[in-house]
Amino acid sequence: MEYAEPFLLGGTIVAGSKWLSTMVDPAYAAMVAGMPTGIIASFFLANDSQKRQFYKGYGISDAIVAITINIIALLSVRWSNVPVNTFSIVGYLLWLVLSFTGIRMFAAKK
């Protein structure tokens, strides 16, 4: 049960953004998908020490994701003949590598 609530919450957010994109302009669905789930996730951590450590990594990862999203948006407009999923996949991989590296260098306990 310890992992069931966070799992259901995350799935609800993903499903909610997909559902909302069918009801309104998909730009508004981004508000649901872009919900800071990391802030919500921090409530499920055991103590303040873990939460502080979590926020160090979350801050680094979130800054990188913000930059990545803006790059994807710009590139998808500039090269409209390239499928957006291509930019998304490359952006995800870039975010993964840069986030891991950034957290390892600046946030993880040594």
C-alpha positions as a Markdown table, in Angstrom:
| # | Residue | x | y | z |
|---|---|---|---|---|
| 1 | Met | 0.0 | 0.0 | 0.0 |
| 2 | Glu | 3.0 | 2.2 | 0.6 |
| 3 | Tyr | 3.5 | 2.6 | -3.2 |
| 4 | Ala | -0.1 | 2.3 | -4.3 |
| 5 | Glu | -1.2 | 5.8 | -3.5 |
| 6 | Pro | 1.7 | 7.6 | -5.3 |
| 7 | Phe | 1.3 | 5.2 | -8.3 |
| 8 | Leu | -2.4 | 5.9 | -8.6 |
| 9 | Leu | -1.9 | 9.6 | -8.3 |
| 10 | Gly | 0.8 | 9.6 | -11.0 |
| 11 | Gly | -1.4 | 7.6 | -13.3 |
| 12 | Thr | -4.4 | 9.8 | -12.7 |
| 13 | Ile | -2.3 | 12.9 | -13.7 |
| 14 | Val | -1.2 | 11.3 | -16.9 |
| 15 | Ala | -4.6 | 10.0 | -17.8 |
| 16 | Gly | -6.1 | 13.4 | -16.7 |
| 17 | Ser | -3.9 | 15.3 | -19.1 |
| 18 | Lys | -4.8 | 12.9 | -22.0 |
| 19 | Trp | -8.5 | 13.2 | -21.2 |
| 20 | Leu | -8.4 | 17.0 | -20.9 |
| 21 | Ser | -6.7 | 17.3 | -24.2 |
| 22 | Thr | -9.8 | 15.8 | -25.8 |
| 23 | Met | -12.1 | 18.2 | -24.1 |
| 24 | Val | -10.2 | 21.5 | -24.5 |
| 25 | Asp | -7.2 | 22.9 | -26.4 |
| 26 | Pro | -4.2 | 20.6 | -25.7 |
| 27 | Ala | -2.3 | 23.6 | -24.5 |
| 28 | Tyr | -4.4 | 23.5 | -21.4 |
| 29 | Ala | -3.8 | 19.8 | -20.9 |
| 30 | Ala | -0.2 | 20.7 | -20.4 |
| 31 | Met | -1.2 | 22.3 | -17.1 |
| 32 | Val | -2.2 | 18.9 | -15.8 |
| 33 | Ala | 0.8 | 17.1 | -17.3 |
| 34 | Gly | 3.1 | 19.8 | -16.1 |
| 35 | Met | 1.7 | 19.7 | -12.6 |
| 36 | Pro | 4.7 | 19.7 | -10.2 |
| 37 | Thr | 4.2 | 16.1 | -9.1 |
| 38 | Gly | 7.6 | 16.3 | -7.4 |
| 39 | Ile | 6.1 | 18.6 | -4.8 |
| 40 | Ile | 3.3 | 16.2 | -4.3 |
| 41 | Ala | 5.7 | 13.3 | -4.1 |
| 42 | Ser | 7.7 | 15.0 | -1.3 |
| 43 | Phe | 4.7 | 14.5 | 1.0 |
| 44 | Phe | 5.2 | 10.7 | 0.7 |
| 45 | Leu | 8.9 | 10.9 | 1.9 |
| 46 | Ala | 9.7 | 9.8 | 5.4 |
| 47 | Asn | 11.4 | 12.8 | 6.9 |
| 48 | Asp | 12.7 | 16.3 | 6.3 |
| 49 | Ser | 16.2 | 15.1 | 5.7 |
| 50 | Gln | 15.0 | 13.0 | 2.8 |
| 51 | Lys | 12.8 | 15.8 | 1.5 |
| 52 | Arg | 15.7 | 18.3 | 1.5 |
| 53 | Gln | 17.8 | 15.8 | -0.4 |
| 54 | Phe | 14.9 | 15.2 | -2.8 |
| 55 | Tyr | 14.4 | 18.9 | -3.5 |
| 56 | Lys | 18.1 | 19.3 | -4.4 |
| 57 | Gly | 17.8 | 16.7 | -7.1 |
| 58 | Tyr | 14.3 | 17.8 | -8.1 |
| 59 | Gly | 15.5 | 21.4 | -8.6 |
| 60 | Ile | 18.3 | 20.3 | -10.9 |
| 61 | Ser | 16.1 | 17.9 | -12.9 |
| 62 | Asp | 13.2 | 20.4 | -13.1 |
| 63 | Ala | 15.5 | 23.2 | -14.5 |
| 64 | Ile | 16.8 | 20.8 | -17.1 |
| 65 | Val | 13.3 | 19.6 | -18.1 |
| 66 | Ala | 12.2 | 23.3 | -18.5 |
| 67 | Ile | 15.1 | 24.0 | -20.8 |
| 68 | Thr | 14.4 | 20.7 | -22.7 |
| 69 | Ile | 10.7 | 21.5 | -23.2 |
| 70 | Asn | 11.5 | 24.9 | -24.6 |
| 71 | Ile | 14.1 | 23.5 | -27.0 |
| 72 | Ile | 11.6 | 20.8 | -28.2 |
| 73 | Ala | 8.9 | 23.6 | -28.7 |
| 74 | Leu | 11.3 | 25.7 | -30.7 |
| 75 | Leu | 12.7 | 22.9 | -32.8 |
| 76 | Ser | 9.3 | 21.5 | -33.6 |
| 77 | Val | 8.2 | 24.9 | -35.0 |
| 78 | Arg | 11.5 | 25.4 | -36.9 |
| 79 | Trp | 11.5 | 21.9 | -38.4 |
| 80 | Ser | 7.8 | 21.2 | -38.8 |
| 81 | Asn | 8.4 | 18.4 | -41.2 |
| 82 | Val | 10.1 | 16.3 | -38.5 |
| 83 | Pro | 7.7 | 14.4 | -36.3 |
| 84 | Val | 7.4 | 15.9 | -32.8 |
| 85 | Asn | 7.8 | 12.5 | -31.2 |
| 86 | Thr | 11.4 | 12.5 | -32.6 |
| 87 | Phe | 12.2 | 15.7 | -30.8 |
| 88 | Ser | 10.4 | 14.3 | -27.7 |
| 89 | Ile | 12.4 | 11.1 | -27.6 |
| 90 | Val | 15.7 | 12.9 | -28.1 |
| 91 | Gly | 14.7 | 15.5 | -25.5 |
| 92 | Tyr | 13.8 | 12.8 | -23.0 |
| 93 | Leu | 17.1 | 11.0 | -23.5 |
| 94 | Leu | 19.0 | 14.4 | -23.2 |
| 95 | Trp | 17.0 | 15.2 | -20.0 |
| 96 | Leu | 17.8 | 11.7 | -18.6 |
| 97 | Val | 21.5 | 12.0 | -19.1 |
| 98 | Leu | 21.8 | 15.7 | -18.0 |
| 99 | Ser | 19.6 | 15.2 | -14.9 |
| 100 | Phe | 21.5 | 12.1 | -13.8 |
| 101 | Thr | 24.9 | 13.8 | -14.3 |
| 102 | Gly | 23.7 | 17.0 | -12.6 |
| 103 | Ile | 22.3 | 15.2 | -9.6 |
| 104 | Arg | 25.4 | 13.1 | -9.3 |
| 105 | Met | 27.7 | 16.1 | -9.5 |
| 106 | Phe | 25.7 | 18.6 | -7.4 |
| 107 | Ala | 23.0 | 17.0 | -5.3 |
| 108 | Ala | 23.7 | 13.4 | -4.4 |
| 109 | Lys | 25.4 | 12.6 | -1.1 |
| 110 | Lys | 29.0 | 11.8 | -1.7 |
